Amino acid sequence: MDLTATRFRLRWAGALVVLVATLAGCGAGDDDTPPSADTTPAVCSSVDALRSSVEAVTDAKVQRGALETLQKDLAKVSSDLSTVVKDAKREYADEVDTVEEAMSDVGKSLDAAVSAPTAANVAAVGAASQALGTSVKALVDSIDSTC
């Protein structure tokens, strides 16, 4: 395995750890008493699903032959994040717009790194991933007050 591929995988793993740490802070409320099912907004359950899918990715061992599983797990994270974005769009429009822009930036930088795995392109993936983690944290922090 070459050094560029290793760095790329480590940056992704680091970004996902930030995302998991961010999502771990999304609780049920200040007193940890969950709202009743009748009043719980859909965004609360979609954030829980996102947390679970991100944990599956961070629990995966990054090793030779695990790329296909990691790609499937990342697709689930992307799907769950899309659901959170859809559920949160009305009430959290500014935060959602920032997350969508950050997701687009990660996709573009990842495409560039796959096409030309230079150190600069791999570093751009890491930077875009960190920006995504920051924007997701801001969204989850806002949602936390609802859940």
Beta strands, then each sheet from edge to edge (+ up, - down):
end
